[in-house]
Amino acid sequence: EEKFSIFSPPLVKTISEISNRNEHVMLFCIRKGIAPITICHDCGTPVGCERCTAPLTLYKKKGQTIYGCNRCNHIETTTRYCALCKSWNLVPIGIGTEQVYEKTVDLVDGSVPVYLLDSTTVKSEKTMYETLDEFYKKPAGIIVCNEPILPYITNKVDKVVVVSIDTLFGLPHARVNETIVRILTTLDTLARKPLIIQTKNPTEYILEEIKTGTLATLYKDEVTDRKMMDYPPYGVIVKVSIVENKDRTKKARADFMAMFAQWNPVLTTTMVSKIKEKYRTVMVINLKLNEWNPSIQNIVRTLGPAYTVEINPKTLW
């Protein structure tokens, strides 16, 4: 029955003491916006884009709250109801950079400057560097950012706090563990003091390994898992995608099954544009190294320009 807060009591204490200690602090969040997803509190249906049906992210633009689609960039007002049960009882779920920024501004109450740096709010590299320069020149300050901003931060800060990263643990991806370790180790190198991670899963295996400071065991286990699952570099993942209208999408799915039947393809189809009736079909096959041979390579090479082919892709969707 307790009211949910995006900051745990220890984190509230850490932020409140920044001005007294003259510290420069980074608050890292994996998702941008106010909330990455909104669901119907009555039936649990996610609020989807009216153009492509992808889950909508809640943003604040020019003082107004809006929905934005990260797939097709469509913008919608928040005067929405549930597409399934027509309820108005919609609840934002998750933590985004804009929400962290707003709560931080309220918490420090003007005692230190707070800067929001993410791919939505910062439109140019010049603005990025000017903001960071101002941040470092102040006696104390806070930047709220997400992953795309990290390459621009070249100077260390006193503390780095990971406000939210738990959503990554559930991603269906062959390299998700590698991604999590890369992000956390990068953040650790940017902090003068020990990295602070806020999580609902403190016993998560990867986090336990990060705490010890030695990734040898994690590396060995990751290698073992990849060998067992024929994941790269011990196997090859082939991803082929195509965008077509409704009728051609049915044919594309049939063609995929016919061409790649012997390699047990997995197919998914998602709507790209409801208005133009465009659908994106993705086929994924997981091969052993010796199966990545001329027989399948020649099939892939004969695919027309309408197809997008990725070998060992970054994502599987």
N, C-alpha and C positions, 0 to 999 in steps of 0.2 A: 504493500500500500504506500510505500515511500515514493515521493516525487522524484522522477528520473532527472539526473544531472549529468551533463557530459564531462564534468570535472569531478574526480574523486577528491575527498578531503585532503589527502597529501598534495595533490596537484593544486588545489585552491591555495594551500599554504605556500607552495613554491612560487606561484604567480604573485601572491600578495607581498612577498618579501623582495621582489625584484628591485623596486625603487630604493629600498633601504640598503641593498647590497651593491647597487650600481652594476647590475648584470645585463648582458645582452643575451636574450633567450629566443630560441626558435621553437614554435609549436607546430609539429608536423601532423598532417591529416591526409589519409590516402585518397579521400574523395573530395571533390569540389562542390560548391553550392551550399545551400542551407541543409538539405537532406537529400540523399541519393535516391530515395524511393518513397512513395506515398501509397498506403494501402487503405482499403475500406475497412473500417473498424467493425462493421456488421457481418461482412461475408469474406473478408480477407483478400479480395481481388486487388492487384496492383493497379494504380492509375497509369494508363498507357497513352502513348502518343496517338492522336487521331489520324495521323498520316501513315505511321509505320508500326504502331502498336508497342514500340519499345517502352520500358518503364521511364517515366518522366522524373527529372531532377528539379527540386525546388530551388529557385534562385531569387535574389533581390536585385532589381534593376531600376535605377533612378527613384529609389524610395518605395517602389512597388514590388510586391511578391508575385513572381510568375513561375510557370512551368517551362522548362527547356528540355528538348530531346537531344541527347548526346550522340544519337545515331544520324538523324537527318537535319538537326539544327532548327527544327520547328519550335516556335514559341506559342504558348497558350496562356490564357488567363487562369486564375485559380478558382473561377466560378464554375467548378466542375462537379459532377456527381458520379457515382459508381456506374460504370457501363453495364454491370451485371444486375445489381439489385436496385439501382437508382437512388441509393442512399447518399446523403450529404455528409455523413459522418466519416470524413477522410482524415487519416492520421499520418503525418510525416514520420519516417523511420530512418535511423542511421545518423551519422555525424559527418558534416561537411565543413569545408574551410570557412565559409561565410558564417555558419553557426558558431564555430569556435571563435572567430573574430569578434562577433557581436557580444558573446558572453565574456570574452577577455576584456573588451572595452568597458563593459559594465563592472567587472570585477576590480580593475585597476583604478577606475574612476578618475582618469586624467593624471594619475601620478607618474605614468610613463607613456611614451608614444607607442601606439600599436599599428603595425602595417600589415595589410593583406596582400599577399603575392600569390596569385594562381593564374592559370592559363585563361581564365575568364575575365579577370579584373585588370590584368596588365596586358596592354595591347602592343607594346614594342620593347625591344631590348634596351633602348635608350632610357625609357621610363623605369625599367627594371633596375638598371645600374644606378640611376639617380636616386631611386628609393633606397637601395641598399647602402649607397654612400651616405645618405642622410641618417640611416639607421645606425651605422657604425660611428658616426660623428657625435651622436647623442651620448650623454653619460650612461644612460640605460635605455632599454627598449625591447620590444617584442615583435617578431615577425611570425605571421601565420602563413604557412605555405604547403604545397603538395609536391609530388615527385618531379614533375617537369621543371620546377624551379631550381632543383638542387645543383645542376651544372653551373648555374650562375653564382652560386655562393662559394667564393674562393677563400674568404677569411673565416677563421674559427669564431665561434660564439662561446659564451661561458657555459650555457646549458642547452641541450636539445631534448625536447619532450615529445615522445610519440603519443599523441592524443588518441589516435584510432588507426589500427592496422588489421584488426581481427577479420574484416571481410575478406582479406586475401587468402586466409586459410581454407576457405570453402570453394575456391575457384577450381573448376575442372580443367587443369592444365598440367602438362608433363613437366614444366619447368617452374611451377609456382613456388616450390621450396627455394629454388635458386634465386628467384625474384625477391622473396622475403629477406633472405640472407643478404643479398646485394644492397637492398634499401637500408636495412638496419646497420650493416657495417659501414656504409657510406655516411649515414647520420652519425655514427659513433666517431668517425674521423673528423667530423666538423665540430665536435664538442670538446672543450677543455676539461670538463668534469664528466663523470660517468653518465652514460646515456640513460634516460628515464623512459620507461615504457609503461603506458597505461593499457591494461588489457582485462578482459573477462576470463581469459584462459592462461593464467600464470604458469600452469603446469604443462603447457604446450611444449612438445619435444624440441622444436626449433628454438623457442625462447630459453629453454633450459640450457641449450648448447651455447647460445649467445651470451648467457650470464657467465658461463665458465670461461669464456674468452678463447676457447680452443674449439675449432670446427672439424677436427680430425675424425671424430666419431660420426658426426653428421655427414661428412664427405663419404666415409666408407659405407654408411647405410644408404646414402643416395645412390652411390655406384651400384650397390647390390640390387636396389629396387629397379634401377634403370636396366640392368642386365636381365632381370627376371621379366620385365614388362616389354623388353625390346624397344626401349626409349633411346633417343640419341644420347651418347654417340655409339650405342650398341645396336641400334636399329634406325630405321628411317620412317618419319611420318610425312605423308603426302596429303596436302590439302588442296582441293580444287573447288572453286566457287564460280557461280554464274548468276546474273540478275536478268530475269525474264518476266513476261506477263503471266497471267494465271495458266493459260493453255500451254504455253511453251515450257512453263515450269514443270508440268506433268511429264512432258516429253523429255526434259532435261534429267529428271529423276530416273526415268526409264532407261535413258542412254547411259547414265552413270552405272546403274545396276548391270547393264549388259556389258559395258566395256571393262568394268573392274570386278566382276562377279567373283572370280577365283581368289580375290584378296579380301573378301568380306568387308565391303565398304559400309561406313556408317553415314547416313544422310540426315541432314536437318534443313528445314525450310522456314524462313522467317520473312515477315512482310517488311519491305523497304518503304513503300509508299501506298497507303490505302487509297489515296486520291487517284493516282496513276495506275493502281493495281500492279505494282511491281513487287516481285518476290526474289529473295536471295536464297539459293540452294547451295549448301556446303557439303562436300563429300570428304571424308577423312579415312585414310587407310594406314594401318600400322604394320610395317614390314620388318622382317629380319634383314640383316645386312646383305646376306646372299640373295635375298629376294629382290633387292634393288638392282635389277639386271636389265639387259636390253629389251626383254619382252614387255616390261611395263614402261620403261623409259621411252620406247618408241610410241606407245599409246599416248603418253603424256605430251610428247613432242607434236603429235598430229592434232591436238586440240586447237580449235580456232582462237582468234583474238578476243572473242567474247568471254573466254574462260580466264580466270586468274589462278595461277599455279604457284603454290608455296611449298618448299621443301623444308622440313623441320621448322614449321611456323612458330611465331611468338604466341599466337592464340589458336584455339581449336574451334572458334566460332566465327 
